[in-house]
Amino acid sequence: MKFEVVARGKNTRARAGLLHTVHGVVETPVFIPVGTQASVKTLSPLELQELGAELIIANCYHLYIRPGHELIRRAGGLHSFMGWSKPILTDSGGFQIYSLSELRKVSEEGVGFSSHLDGSKHTFTPELAVEIQIALGADILMVLDECTPYPVDYASARRSSELTRNWAERCKATYDSLNPRGALFGIVQGATYKDLRRESAEKTVSIGFSGYAIGGLSVGEPSTLTLEIADYTLDFLPQDMPRYVMGVGPPEDLVELVSMGADMFDCVLPTRNGRTGTLFTSQGKLVVKNAQYTEDFSPVDPECQCYTCTNFTRAYLRHLFNSGELLGPRLASLHNLHYFINLMKSMRYAIKRGEFSQWRSHFLSKR
């Protein structure tokens, strides 16, 4: 994998780049739709391509549990299995195992856990996490990490950060021994403690990865603290490599993170909110199920050119949701992903034109 910065914003650290992978080039900054179980909920791969999605993320833990990474290997890898020809990033499953706190036990060796499906016992080691992602055929693989909750005491955060670093070294050794086609990213932890974040970043960088991610954010802390910790941590990550802030998704936060020099983002917000009738627009959020839209025959967002906005009204979407029609969540999710993908496209364009500061001010003034 190769990453090149093609433009930098004036008066900010924003940059536009090109991420070269086995399955194609990804323009950054980029929003990554979440396809946890080899599917972006409610949408087909064709629709994702038409929306302009360049990279999607699938989850190592969930695909290991069902249908199994060996089955996917036999199917020709994740690209063939799910009918997606563009790049795929796979998360190691650290966050998912964290979310199953009552079903797992963390040790230096790895994570022992019970399947959330049938209670069967499993052990995830750093070595296995890499082997699974190689079997899936990912373009970008993530090291196994431990994600701490918020709040967490300092001693626990330090212990977790050190464990993540040790696991990262083992992931890198396994990766190097197997020499796969995909690139391996390291993950910085340290909760909301700046000294731990700096130490984690410096030690992770010293191991040597193709890119670096900031994990352990958006786990309950205030948004202002999310941005503060991300801003601080980004300073310790290499300027010439892709920088990925994991699991952060509100549009305002994405704009701020791009201004700080982050390149890659993923979040379930577009599809999760879409399935419940909350849509992102140029003016802010819109809950289309509300009664005020019963006779509103305007598009969801007059400034949007997605399929939903150019063909249907708020009144129609409200009718679909209140009638329990599956088309409602599909149209809402399609619009939301179009919004997030187009948001990144607009930022890239503004960075390349040297107008990002003005664009950012205009965007925030409309919120």
N, C-alpha and C positions, 0 to 999 in steps of 0.2 A: 504494500500500500504506500502511496505517496500523497503528501498534502502540500499544497502551495497556496500562499496568500497572494491574491491578485489585486487587492485594493484595500486601503485603510481609510477609516473615517477621519475627518478633521475634527479636532477638539474632543474626541472620544477615543477609546481603544477598539471601537468596532472595526471588524475586518471582513472582507468577502474572500472566500477561498474555493479551491477545488480539491475534493477528496477522491483520489483515484483508487478504485477497488477492482476486484476480479470481475464483478458483474456490472461495471460501469462507473461513470464519474458522478459524484454528488456535489452539487453547489451548496456552499455554506455562506451564512448561517442556514441551518436546516431544521425543520420540525419533523419528527419521526413518528408516524402513526403507530399505535400500539396494536400488535397482532399477537397477543399473549399465547394463544393456542393455535398458531398458524392461521389465524383469521382475524382481520380487523372487523369488529362486530358490526353486522348488518350490511357490510359493503363487500363487493366482489373485487378481485384483483384488477379487472378491467376498469371498474369505476375509479379505483385508486390511481391507476395510470392516467386516466382522463382528468383527474383532479390535479395531476402534476406531482404526485408523491414520488420521491426519489429513493427513499430508504425506509424500511419498516423494521420494527423490533418484535422478536418472538422470545418466548421465555423457556429457558433451559429446564427449570424445575417442572413446569407443567407438561412439557413435551416428553420429559423423562417418565413422568407418572402415567401419561396417556397421550399418544398410543405407544410410546417407547422410542428411544433414539435409534435403536437397531432397525426397527421397522422403517423409520424414515430414511435411514442409510440405504436399506434395500430398495426403497422407492426411488432412489437417485438423489437423495438429499432434500432439504427443505424447499428449495426453489422448485424442483420438479413436483414434489408432494403437494404444494399449495398453488402451483400455477403462477408463480411470481418470478419474473426474469431479472428484476433489478436487485440492487444490493439488499442484504439482510444483516441486521445486527442482532445478536442473541445475548440477552442478559443471563448472568450465571445462575440466577435463582436466589441470590442472597437476600434480596428484599422480601421475596415471597416466603422464604423460610423464616425470616424475622416476623412476618405477619402471622405466622402459625406458632406463636410463642408458646402456647400450651401443648404443642405437639412435638417440640424439638428440644434437643440438648446439644449445646455447643461445647466443643473441646478443642485442644490443640490439633488433634487429628482431623477434625472436620465437624460436620453437623449430623447428628442422628435425629431422625424424625419419623413420625407416623404419617402415612398417606392420608390426606384429607378426604380421599375417596373411599378407601376400604380399610384404613387402619393398619395396613401392612408396614413393616419396619424397613427403613432404608438408612444408608449412611452416605452423605455427600462429602467427598474429600476434594481438595483443590485439583488433584490430578483427574478425578472423575469428571469434575465440572468442565475441564478443558476437553477431555476425551468426548464427552457428550456433544459439545458445541462443534467439534471437528466432524463428528458423525452427522450432525445436522447440516454441515456444509456452509456455515456462516461466513460472511465476508469480514465481519468484525466480531471478535469474541471478547468477553469481559472476564476478568479474574473473579474468583469467589471472594466475597467480602462479608463482613458482619455489619449490619445496619443497626444502630442503637436507636432507642425511642427518644422522644422529647417529653419532659426533661430527663436527663440522665446525670448521675453524679460523676465527678471528675475521674475518680479511680476506675470506674467501670468504663468510661469513655476511653481512657488511656489503654486499659487492658484490651478493649475491642480494637482500637486502632493498631496496636502492636500485633494482634492476632491477624488482622487483615493484611498487614505488611508481610508477615511470615507466610501466609497463604499465597500472597502475590508472588513471592520468590519461588514457591513450589509450582504455582501455575506456569510461571515463566520457564522453569526447568523442564516441565512436561511439554510445553509448547515447543521449545527449542529441540527437544528430542524427537518430536513427531513431525516437525517442519511442515505444517499445513499451509494451504493457500491463503487463508484468512489472516487478518492482523489482530494482535492481542492488545487490549487497552488495560491500563492499571486504574485502580479506583482509590481516591483519597477519602479517608474517613477522619474522625476526630470530633464528631458532634458539633457543638457550638462553642468549643474552646479554641481560640485562635492559635495558641502555642501548639496544641495537638494537631491542628490543621496544617500548620507550617511544617512541623516535624514529619507528619504523614506524607505531605507533598514532596518534601525533599528526599525522603527515603524511597518513596515510590518511583520518583524520577531517576534515582540512582540505580534502580534495578534495570531500567531501560525498556520502555514499551513504545508501541507505534502511535499511541495517543493516550490521553489522560482524562479521567472522569472525576467529577465531584459527586460523591454519593452521600447518603444520610441526611439530605435536606427534604423539605416538604413532608415532614413526619409529625407535624403538629405545632411547630414553632411559628411565631408571627411572621408574616411576609417580609416585614422590614428586617428581621433577623436573618431570614433566608438570604436576602440580597446582600446584607452586610458580610455574612460568612463567605458567600460565593465570591464577592468582590475581593475580599482579603486573600482567599485561597488562590484565585486565578493568577495573582502576581507571582506565585511560586511554580507555575507550570510553564513549560517551554513555549516560547513565542512562535516557534516554527512547526508546531505539532497541533493536531486537532484537540480542542478542549470541550468536553461534554458535561453539561450539568443535568444530572439524571432526575427524572420525575417531577420537573417544575413546568407548569403550564399556563397560568393566567397570562393573558396577552400583555398586560402592563409589565409583568415581571419579565417576560421574554424580551421585550424592548429594552428594559434596563440591563438585562444580562448580556444582550448583544452589544450594548454600549460599553460594557465592561470587558469585552473581548472573548466572550464565549461563542462557540460555533455550532453546537449540537444540543438538541433538546427532545425529550419525549414526555408524554403525559396522556393519561386516559380521559382528560377533561372533555375534548371534543365529542367523543363517542358516548361517554358515560352521561354527560349532560344532555347530549342529543336524544338519548333514549328516554329521558325524563321530561323532554319538552323545553329545555333551556337552550337558547341559541345565542351565539356570539355575533354581534353586529358592529358596524363602524361607530355606533353611538353607545355601545355597552351591551349588557345582557338583556335578553328578552324572553320572558316565560310565556310561551305561546298558548299554553293551556288556560291562561287567565281569561275571565269573562269579558274583559275590555276588548278582546280581539274577535268576539263573536261575529261582528259585522264589519270587520276591518279587511277590506279587499285590496290592501296594498301588499307589496312583497315583504318578506321578512326584513330585508335590508335593501333599500332603494339603490345603494351604491354597489351592490353585489351582482355579479354576472354568473353565478353558479346555476345549475339546472333547477334547483329548488326555487330560487328567487326569480328566475326568468319565466317560470311556468305556473307557479302556485302562489296563493295568498295566505296571509296570516289566518284568515277565517277558515280556509280549507285545512291548514295544518292543525288548527285547534279542533276542528271536527274530527280529523283522523285520530288524534290523541284521545279525545273524549269518547270515541267509538271503539277504541281498542284496536284500531287497524294497524297492522305491521308497517304499512307504508309511512306512517307518521315518524317513528323512530329512524327509518331509513333516510327519509328526506331531510330530517333535522341533522342527522349525523353527517350526511353528505355536505350540507351547508357548512356545518362547523369545521369539518376538515378542510373544505375549500377556504374558509376564512383563515385558518391557521397557516395553511400552505401559502396562500396569497400574501399573508402578513410577512412571511419570511422573504418571499419574492420581492415585495416592496422594499424591505430593508436592504436586500442585496443591491437593488437598483439604486437606492439612495446613497449607499456607501460608495458604489462605483462612480457615481456622479459627484461625489464630494459634498453631498447635501444631507448627510444623515442627521446632523444636529438639528437642522430646521425641520426635517421630517419627523423626528422624535418629538419635538415641541408641539408640532401640529397634531400629531397622533394623541398625545396626552391631553391636549386642550379639549379634544372632542369627547373625552371620557367623563 
